[in-house]
Protein backbone atom coordinates (compact mmCIF):
# COMPACT_ATOMS: atom_id res chain seq x y z
CA UNK A 1 0.00 0.00 0.00
CA UNK A 2 1.46 3.40 -0.94
CA UNK A 3 2.38 5.83 1.79
CA UNK A 4 0.46 9.08 2.11
CA UNK A 5 1.99 12.41 3.08
CA UNK A 6 -0.10 12.48 6.25
CA UNK A 7 2.08 12.37 9.33
CA UNK A 8 5.18 13.96 7.81
CA UNK A 9 6.41 16.73 10.07
CA UNK A 10 8.81 19.53 9.25
CA UNK A 11 10.60 20.65 12.39
CA UNK A 12 13.21 23.15 13.43
CA UNK A 13 15.78 21.69 15.85
CA UNK A 14 16.71 23.83 18.83
CA UNK A 15 19.24 22.54 21.37
CA UNK A 16 18.79 19.02 19.96
CA UNK A 17 14.99 19.02 20.30
CA UNK A 18 12.74 19.08 17.19
CA UNK A 19 9.85 21.58 17.27
CA UNK A 20 7.17 21.21 14.61
CA UNK A 21 6.61 24.18 12.33
CA UNK A 22 2.97 25.02 12.91
CA UNK A 23 0.07 23.58 10.94
CA UNK A 24 1.80 22.31 7.81
CA UNK A 25 -0.45 21.19 4.99
CA UNK A 26 2.17 19.90 2.54
CA UNK A 27 5.90 19.73 1.79
CA UNK A 28 7.84 19.30 -1.41
CA UNK A 29 11.27 17.68 -0.93
CA UNK A 30 13.62 17.05 -3.80
CA UNK A 31 17.20 16.45 -4.74
CA UNK A 32 19.18 16.91 -7.91
CA UNK A 33 22.70 16.72 -9.24
CA UNK A 34 24.20 19.29 -11.59
CA UNK A 35 25.44 17.32 -14.56
CA UNK A 36 28.92 18.06 -15.91
CA UNK A 37 29.63 17.74 -19.63
CA UNK A 38 32.58 15.34 -20.09
CA UNK A 39 32.22 14.88 -23.86
CA UNK A 40 35.38 14.49 -25.88
CA UNK A 41 36.25 14.06 -29.54
CA UNK A 42 35.92 10.32 -28.93
CA UNK A 43 32.29 10.59 -27.74
CA UNK A 44 31.04 9.85 -31.25
CA UNK A 45 28.91 12.99 -31.37
CA UNK A 46 27.01 12.00 -28.23
CA UNK A 47 27.02 14.05 -25.06
CA UNK A 48 28.66 12.34 -22.12
CA UNK A 49 28.07 13.56 -18.60
CA UNK A 50 28.62 12.79 -14.96
CA UNK A 51 27.13 14.14 -11.74
CA UNK A 52 28.74 17.19 -10.13
CA UNK A 53 27.42 19.11 -7.14
CA UNK A 54 24.28 17.79 -5.47
CA UNK A 55 21.54 19.96 -4.05
CA UNK A 56 18.32 19.58 -2.11
CA UNK A 57 15.16 21.64 -2.35
CA UNK A 58 12.39 22.06 0.19
CA UNK A 59 9.19 24.06 0.27
CA UNK A 60 6.18 23.92 2.52
CA UNK A 61 2.64 25.18 2.85
CA UNK A 62 1.24 26.07 6.26
CA UNK A 63 -1.85 27.47 7.95
CA UNK A 64 -1.12 30.80 9.63
CA UNK A 65 -1.46 30.40 13.40
CA UNK A 66 -0.30 33.59 15.13
CA UNK A 67 -0.34 32.14 18.66
CA UNK A 68 2.04 29.24 17.98
CA UNK A 69 5.78 29.63 18.57
CA UNK A 70 7.22 28.06 15.39
CA UNK A 71 5.05 29.79 12.82
CA UNK A 72 5.23 32.42 10.07
CA UNK A 73 6.62 35.01 12.48
CA UNK A 74 9.42 32.65 13.57
CA UNK A 75 10.37 31.95 9.94
CA UNK A 76 10.10 35.65 9.10
CA UNK A 77 12.55 36.53 11.88
CA UNK A 78 14.94 33.81 10.64
CA UNK A 79 14.63 35.09 7.06
CA UNK A 80 15.14 38.70 8.15
CA UNK A 81 18.18 37.78 10.25
CA UNK A 82 19.70 35.49 7.63
CA UNK A 83 19.62 32.69 10.19
CA UNK A 84 20.63 29.15 9.27
CA UNK A 85 18.15 26.71 10.82
CA UNK A 86 18.78 23.09 11.70
CA UNK A 87 15.74 21.20 10.45
CA UNK A 88 14.27 17.73 10.24
CA UNK A 89 11.70 16.05 7.99
CA UNK A 90 10.22 12.83 9.33
CA UNK A 91 7.02 10.84 9.64
CA UNK A 92 8.06 9.51 13.06
CA UNK A 93 7.44 5.86 12.12
CA UNK A 94 9.95 3.32 13.43
CA UNK A 95 11.91 1.82 10.55
CA UNK A 96 11.32 4.83 8.27
CA UNK A 97 13.89 7.50 7.38
CA UNK A 98 14.36 10.93 8.89
CA UNK A 99 16.26 13.70 7.15
CA UNK A 100 18.26 16.24 9.16
CA UNK A 101 19.82 19.28 7.49
CA UNK A 102 20.54 22.99 7.64
CA UNK A 103 18.53 25.52 5.64
CA UNK A 104 17.78 29.20 5.27
CA UNK A 105 14.24 30.49 4.72
CA UNK A 106 14.61 31.90 1.21
CA UNK A 107 11.15 32.78 -0.05
CA UNK A 108 8.35 33.46 2.42
CA UNK A 109 4.86 34.45 1.29
CA UNK A 110 1.71 34.94 3.32
CA UNK A 111 -1.85 34.95 1.98
CA UNK A 112 -4.64 36.62 3.96
CA UNK A 113 -7.83 36.27 1.90
CA UNK A 114 -10.99 37.98 3.14
CA UNK A 115 -13.08 35.69 5.37
CA UNK A 116 -10.90 32.66 4.58
CA UNK A 117 -8.06 30.84 6.30
CA UNK A 118 -4.75 32.67 6.26
CA UNK A 119 -1.86 30.58 4.92
CA UNK A 120 1.81 30.94 4.10
CA UNK A 121 4.43 29.20 2.02
CA UNK A 122 8.15 29.00 2.58
CA UNK A 123 10.99 27.81 0.37
CA UNK A 124 14.14 26.73 2.16
CA UNK A 125 17.66 26.97 0.78
CA UNK A 126 19.11 23.67 1.99
CA UNK A 127 22.84 24.03 2.54
CA UNK A 128 25.41 21.26 2.79
CA UNK A 129 24.85 17.56 3.20
CA UNK A 130 21.63 15.98 4.45
CA UNK A 131 21.95 13.31 7.12
CA UNK A 132 19.62 10.36 6.61
CA UNK A 133 18.95 8.01 9.52
CA UNK A 134 16.51 5.21 10.25
CA UNK A 135 14.13 5.95 13.09
ZIJO-V742988 format. One line per field, one symbol per residue. ss: DSSP state (H for helix, E for strand, C for the rest). phi: phi as a letter, one per 40 degrees, with the letter a starting at -180 (. if undefined). burial: I if it has 24 or more other C-alpha atoms within 12 Angstrom, else O. A space follows every 10 residues. Layout:
ss: ???
phi: ???
burial: ???
This chain:
ss: CCCCCCCCEE EEEECCEEEE CCCEEEEEEE EEEEEEECCC HHHCCCCCEE EEEEEEEEEE EEECCCCCCC CHHHHHHHHH HCCEEEEEEE CCCCCCEEEE EEEEEEEEEE ECCCCCCCEE EEEEEEEEEE EEEEC
phi: .ccccdgcbb bbbbfgbcbc cdfcbabbba aabccccbcb cccggbcbaa cbcbabbaaa baccbccccb bdcccccccc cgccbcbaba bgcdgccbbb ababcbabbb bbccgbccba bacbccbgcc cbbcc
burial: OOOOOOOIII IIOOOOOOII IIIIOIIOIO OOOOOOOOOO OOOOOOOOOO OOOOOIIIII IIIIOOOOOI IIIIIIOIIO OOOIIIIIII IOOOOOOIII IIIIIIIIIO OOOOOOOOII IIIIIIIOOI OOOOO
